[in-house]
């Protein structure tokens, strides 16, 4: 995935928000009430990181599939640097 796309606010804001909310729901479903200990925070952070990476990948595939002109412009901008 081009690094330039990860700097776009319109891409990273929804990915980060959805990943954070989904990680929160996963932690709640696992029975971890609050993030009171370091172990609980670590579980949340690992869930968040994995979900964000996966969602970035799926989002990039969707952009390539449904908005190929946008994907090409992002790749061209990165290649021009």
ROFI-733593 format. One record per atom (N, C-alpha, C): residue number from 1; residue in one letter; atom name; x, z, y. Coordinates in steps of 0.2 Angstrom, whole numbers, plus 2048, in hexadecimal, padded with zeros to 3 digits. Each point is the difference from the previous one (the first is absolute). Layout:
<tibas>
TIBA  ropa  kolke  zalo   px   pz   py
TIBA   NUM      A    CA    X    Z    Y
...
</tibas>
This chain:
<tibas>
TIBA  ropa  kolke  zalo   px   pz   py
TIBA     1      X     N  804  800  7FA
TIBA     1      X    CA  7FC  800  806
TIBA     1      X     C  804  800  806
TIBA     2      X     N  7FF  7FC  805
TIBA     2      X    CA  804  800  806
TIBA     2      X     C  800  806  804
TIBA     3      X     N  806  802  802
TIBA     3      X    CA  800  807  804
TIBA     3      X     C  7FC  7FF  806
TIBA     4      X     N  800  7FA  803
TIBA     4      X    CA  7FC  7FF  806
TIBA     4      X     C  7F9  802  800
TIBA     5      X     N  7FD  7FF  7FA
TIBA     5      X    CA  7F9  802  7FF
TIBA     5      X     C  7FF  807  800
TIBA     6      X     N  804  804  7FE
TIBA     6      X    CA  800  807  800
TIBA     6      X     C  800  803  807
TIBA     7      X     N  803  7FC  805
TIBA     7      X    CA  800  803  806
TIBA     7      X     C  7FA  7FE  804
TIBA     8      X     N  7FB  7FC  7FE
TIBA     8      X    CA  7FA  7FF  803
TIBA     8      X     C  7FB  805  800
TIBA     9      X     N  7FE  803  805
TIBA     9      X    CA  7FB  805  800
TIBA     9      X     C  7F9  7FF  7FD
TIBA    10      X     N  7FE  7FA  800
TIBA    10      X    CA  7FA  7FE  7FE
TIBA    10      X     C  800  7FF  7F8
TIBA    11      X     N  806  800  7FD
TIBA    11      X    CA  801  801  7F9
TIBA    11      X     C  801  807  7FE
TIBA    12      X     N  805  803  803
TIBA    12      X    CA  802  807  7FE
TIBA    12      X     C  7FB  805  801
TIBA    13      X     N  7FC  800  805
TIBA    13      X    CA  7FB  805  802
TIBA    13      X     C  7FB  801  7FA
TIBA    14      X     N  7FC  7FA  7FF
TIBA    14      X    CA  7FB  801  7FA
TIBA    14      X     C  803  802  7FA
TIBA    15      X     N  806  7FD  7FE
TIBA    15      X    CA  803  802  7FA
TIBA    15      X     C  802  807  7FF
TIBA    16      X     N  803  803  806
TIBA    16      X    CA  802  807  800
TIBA    16      X     C  7FA  804  800
TIBA    17      X     N  7FB  7FF  803
TIBA    17      X    CA  7F9  804  801
TIBA    17      X     C  7FD  800  7F9
TIBA    18      X     N  7FF  7FA  7FD
TIBA    18      X    CA  7FD  800  7F9
TIBA    18      X     C  804  803  7FB
TIBA    19      X     N  806  7FF  800
TIBA    19      X    CA  805  804  7FB
TIBA    19      X     C  7FF  807  801
TIBA    20      X     N  801  803  806
TIBA    20      X    CA  7FF  807  801
TIBA    20      X     C  7FA  803  7FE
TIBA    21      X     N  7FA  7FC  802
TIBA    21      X    CA  7FA  803  7FE
TIBA    21      X     C  7FF  800  7F8
TIBA    22      X     N  802  7FA  7FD
TIBA    22      X    CA  800  800  7F9
TIBA    22      X     C  804  805  7FC
TIBA    23      X     N  806  801  803
TIBA    23      X    CA  804  806  7FD
TIBA    23      X     C  7FD  807  801
TIBA    24      X     N  7FD  801  805
TIBA    24      X    CA  7FC  806  801
TIBA    24      X     C  7FB  801  7FB
TIBA    25      X     N  7FC  7FA  7FF
TIBA    25      X    CA  7FA  801  7FB
TIBA    25      X     C  803  801  7F9
TIBA    26      X     N  806  7FD  7FE
TIBA    26      X    CA  803  801  7FA
TIBA    26      X     C  802  807  7FF
TIBA    27      X     N  803  803  805
TIBA    27      X    CA  802  807  800
TIBA    27      X     C  7FA  804  7FF
TIBA    28      X     N  7FB  7FF  804
TIBA    28      X    CA  7FA  804  7FF
TIBA    28      X     C  7FD  7FF  7F9
TIBA    29      X     N  800  7FA  7FD
TIBA    29      X    CA  7FD  7FF  7FA
TIBA    29      X     C  804  803  7FA
TIBA    30      X     N  807  801  801
TIBA    30      X    CA  804  803  7FC
TIBA    30      X     C  7FF  808  800
TIBA    31      X     N  7FD  803  804
TIBA    31      X    CA  7FE  807  801
TIBA    31      X     C  805  804  804
TIBA    32      X     N  804  7FC  804
TIBA    32      X    CA  805  803  805
TIBA    32      X     C  7FC  801  806
TIBA    33      X     N  7FE  806  802
TIBA    33      X    CA  7FC  801  805
TIBA    33      X     C  803  7FE  807
TIBA    34      X     N  805  804  802
TIBA    34      X    CA  803  7FF  806
TIBA    34      X     C  808  7FF  7FF
TIBA    35      X     N  803  7FE  805
TIBA    35      X    CA  807  7FE  7FF
TIBA    35      X     C  804  807  802
TIBA    36      X     N  800  805  7FC
TIBA    36      X    CA  803  806  802
TIBA    36      X     C  807  801  7FE
TIBA    37      X     N  802  7FD  7FA
TIBA    37      X    CA  807  801  7FD
TIBA    37      X     C  803  7F9  801
TIBA    38      X     N  807  801  7FF
TIBA    38      X    CA  804  7FA  800
TIBA    38      X     C  7FF  7FB  7FB
TIBA    39      X     N  7FE  803  7FA
TIBA    39      X    CA  7FE  7FC  7FA
TIBA    39      X     C  7FA  7FB  801
TIBA    40      X     N  7FB  804  804
TIBA    40      X    CA  7FA  7FC  801
TIBA    40      X     C  801  7FB  806
TIBA    41      X     N  804  801  804
TIBA    41      X    CA  802  7FB  805
TIBA    41      X     C  804  7FA  7FD
TIBA    42      X     N  804  802  7FB
TIBA    42      X    CA  804  7FB  7FD
TIBA    42      X     C  7FC  7FB  7FC
TIBA    43      X     N  7FB  803  7FD
TIBA    43      X    CA  7FB  7FC  7FC
TIBA    43      X     C  7FC  7FB  805
TIBA    44      X     N  7FE  803  806
TIBA    44      X    CA  7FC  7FC  805
TIBA    44      X     C  805  7FA  802
TIBA    45      X     N  806  802  802
TIBA    45      X    CA  805  7FB  802
TIBA    45      X     C  801  7FA  7FB
TIBA    46      X     N  801  802  7FA
TIBA    46      X    CA  801  7FB  7FB
TIBA    46      X     C  7FA  7FC  7FF
TIBA    47      X     N  7FA  803  800
TIBA    47      X    CA  7FA  7FC  800
TIBA    47      X     C  800  7FB  806
TIBA    48      X     N  801  803  806
TIBA    48      X    CA  7FF  7FC  806
TIBA    48      X     C  805  7FA  800
TIBA    49      X     N  807  801  7FE
TIBA    49      X    CA  805  7FB  7FF
TIBA    49      X     C  7FE  7FA  7FB
TIBA    50      X     N  7FE  802  7FB
TIBA    50      X    CA  7FE  7FB  7FA
TIBA    50      X     C  7FA  7FC  803
TIBA    51      X     N  7FB  804  802
TIBA    51      X    CA  7FA  7FC  803
TIBA    51      X     C  802  7FB  805
TIBA    52      X     N  804  802  805
TIBA    52      X    CA  802  7FC  806
TIBA    52      X     C  804  7FA  7FD
TIBA    53      X     N  804  801  7FC
TIBA    53      X    CA  804  7FA  7FD
TIBA    53      X     C  7FC  7FB  7FD
TIBA    54      X     N  7FB  803  7FC
TIBA    54      X    CA  7FC  7FB  7FC
TIBA    54      X     C  7FB  7FD  805
TIBA    55      X     N  7FD  803  804
TIBA    55      X    CA  7FC  7FD  805
TIBA    55      X     C  803  7FB  805
TIBA    56      X     N  806  801  801
TIBA    56      X    CA  804  7FB  804
TIBA    56      X     C  801  7FA  7FC
TIBA    57      X     N  802  801  7FA
TIBA    57      X    CA  800  7FA  7FC
TIBA    57      X     C  7FA  7FC  7FF
TIBA    58      X     N  7FB  804  7FE
TIBA    58      X    CA  7F9  7FC  7FF
TIBA    58      X     C  7FE  7FD  807
TIBA    59      X     N  801  803  805
TIBA    59      X    CA  7FE  7FE  807
TIBA    59      X     C  804  7F9  802
TIBA    60      X     N  806  800  7FE
TIBA    60      X    CA  804  7FA  801
TIBA    60      X     C  7FE  7FB  7FC
TIBA    61      X     N  7FE  801  7FA
TIBA    61      X    CA  7FE  7FB  7FB
TIBA    61      X     C  7F9  7FD  803
TIBA    62      X     N  7FC  804  803
TIBA    62      X    CA  7FA  7FE  803
TIBA    62      X     C  801  7FC  806
TIBA    63      X     N  805  802  804
TIBA    63      X    CA  801  7FC  806
TIBA    63      X     C  803  7F9  7FE
TIBA    64      X     N  804  800  7FB
TIBA    64      X    CA  803  7F9  7FE
TIBA    64      X     C  7FA  7FC  7FD
TIBA    65      X     N  7FC  803  7FC
TIBA    65      X    CA  7FB  7FC  7FD
TIBA    65      X     C  7FA  7FE  805
TIBA    66      X     N  7FE  804  804
TIBA    66      X    CA  7FA  7FF  805
TIBA    66      X     C  802  7FD  807
TIBA    67      X     N  806  802  802
TIBA    67      X    CA  802  7FE  807
TIBA    67      X     C  808  7FD  7FF
TIBA    68      X     N  800  7FB  7FD
TIBA    68      X    CA  807  7FD  7FF
TIBA    68      X     C  804  7FE  807
TIBA    69      X     N  7FC  7FE  805
TIBA    69      X    CA  803  7FF  806
TIBA    69      X     C  803  806  803
TIBA    70      X     N  7FD  805  800
TIBA    70      X    CA  803  807  802
TIBA    70      X     C  806  802  7FC
TIBA    71      X     N  800  7FF  7FA
TIBA    71      X    CA  805  802  7FC
TIBA    71      X     C  806  7FB  801
TIBA    72      X     N  7FF  7FA  801
TIBA    72      X    CA  805  7FB  802
TIBA    72      X     C  803  802  807
TIBA    73      X     N  7FC  802  805
TIBA    73      X    CA  803  801  806
TIBA    73      X     C  804  807  800
TIBA    74      X     N  7FE  804  7FC
TIBA    74      X    CA  804  807  7FF
TIBA    74      X     C  807  7FE  7FD
TIBA    75      X     N  800  7FC  7FB
TIBA    75      X    CA  806  7FE  7FC
TIBA    75      X     C  805  7FC  805
TIBA    76      X     N  7FD  7FB  804
TIBA    76      X    CA  804  7FC  804
TIBA    76      X     C  803  805  806
TIBA    77      X     N  7FC  805  802
TIBA    77      X    CA  803  804  806
TIBA    77      X     C  806  804  7FD
TIBA    78      X     N  7FF  802  7FA
TIBA    78      X    CA  806  804  7FD
TIBA    78      X     C  806  7FB  7FE
TIBA    79      X     N  7FE  7FA  7FE
TIBA    79      X    CA  806  7FB  7FF
TIBA    79      X     C  804  7FE  806
TIBA    80      X     N  7FC  800  806
TIBA    80      X    CA  803  7FE  806
TIBA    80      X     C  805  805  803
TIBA    81      X     N  800  806  7FD
TIBA    81      X    CA  804  806  803
TIBA    81      X     C  807  7FF  7FD
</tibas>
